[in-house]
Amino acid sequence: MFVDFAIISGLLVAAHLMRATVKWLQSLFIPAPIIAGLLGLLGSEQVLGILPFSTSLEGELHVVNMTSYPSYLVAILFGSLFIGYRPQRPAFRTIIRETGDTFFYNLATAAGQFGFALLFGALVLAPLYPTLNPAFAIMMPAGFVGGHGTAAVIGDILDKAGWHEALFLRGGLATIGLLSGLFGGILLINIATRRHWTRLVKSPHELPESLRRGFLTADEQTSMGRQTVSSISLDPLAWHFGLVMCAFGGAMLIDMAAKPLLQGGAQGITLPLFALAMLAGALIQFVLNRIGLGESVDREVVVRIGSTVSDYLIAFGVASISLKVVVDHALPLTIMSLFGIVYCVAMLYFLSRRIFHNYWFERGIFVYGWTTGVVAIGILLLRIVDPKFQSRTLEDYGVAYLGMALFEITMMIVIPLLVVKEMNLALSAVLIGAFVICLSLSGLIIGWFNAPRDAFRPGEEQPEESKS
């Protein structure tokens, strides 16, 4: 395992240096973990066979161990979500009042992507490919709206339920989603600026050189967080990383203790490791708060640890893609991916301007970015059309996510379990119903906006160039 992490670490460093020096990579804005994963896939036994990733013998087959790493890395990532001191959170009523359109639109987009994907899978893919596993339909939204993390979670649940190919498909669909979010988003921005849908730029500005290359200048560099413990006793980073790993270890202990009980009395039931880690992390922070040590855990440091784990998760997820499985599923993969892209573009084009009270494109392109890839892609696209973050898109999303998180985590756990029970159509109806309810509530509480796409709305600003 340590050798595998050393290899992928070297690839991450090499990928970042490539991004900093190769102009065409900078112009494509491809994240370094994707580049590292592709390099790992190229150097693996599937292609060149020059990278000595470890294997283990299962029966008569040599299985690459890194296939299992995303499942553990996502548990570590979720273990970090509730660790760290936070000020008092706003009440749910406050979230709806202040960011209702953002809350309902984001939640509707996520629920609708799963719901319509399941319906599309039942009505289109199933007749075309009768032998295709019915769970295939949720792998697209798992990779698109959830990224490599959610894809790892759902793929792991489906693997334990008997569909082992899910482990090899999850990274492929998540990577397709991320790249379609990146390149598709830039194309959409070019269309929007020409049609005067954007409010804060007249044309796509070049991003700062530091963001293109990946290295920040001295003026742009900031601290990663606060030192909350004395290094004489324990290094501050070791303290924070240790807490995150305690959450992961707690999840593993619960899983080990529960397995004999579940195998004995409740056949087919498994506890999602990521959910156990999340609960263990919340318990750790609760105990620290109760004994007066809550403020000794800096949330920013924990966020950086989680972000680091996410980079390794993406790199291993891409490097462990099975080319044979991808080729065997090439046509349904292509069809499902195109459906996912069309859905996300339709949400932006038809519904974004009717839901958001202002800056409809800026807010919509951010949602397009994270519902095809990851939040970082959404931020990158937003940065192009809103260089100074004047639209308050990120602030509103941050507040709204406090209310969305519980719904998203519930979907991640429940959806694959119900799909395994072959309840696709019933689940699709529930999710599409949630999609309709979210949009309807936004219309009732916040209002519908029928202004033309290029019309200015209250609170919007014109670009500096047009003011002069």
Protein Blocks (a to p, Z undefined) as FASTA:
>chain_A
ZZmmmmmmmmmmmmmmmmmmmmklmmnopafklmmmmmmmmmmmklnopaccddddehja
ccdfklmmmmmmmmmmmmmmmgccddddddfklmmmmmmmmmmmmmmmmmmmmmmmmmmm
mmmmmmmmmmbcfklmmmmmmmmmnommlmmmmmmmmmmnopamlmmmmmmmmmmmmmmm
mmmmmmmmmmmmmnopafkbcbdcdddfklmnopacfklpccfbdcfbdfklocfklmmm
mmmmmmmmmmmmmmmmmmmmmmmmmghiacdfklmmmmmmmmmmmmmmmnopmmmpcfkl
mmmmmmmmmmmmmmmmmmmpcfklmmmmmmmmmmmmmmmmmmmmmmmmmmmmmmpmghkl
mmmmmmmmmmmmcmklmmmmmmmmmmnopnommmmmmmmmmmmmmmmmmmmmmmmmmmmn
opmmmmmmmmmmmmmmmmmmmmmmnopcfbdfkbccehiacdfklmZZ
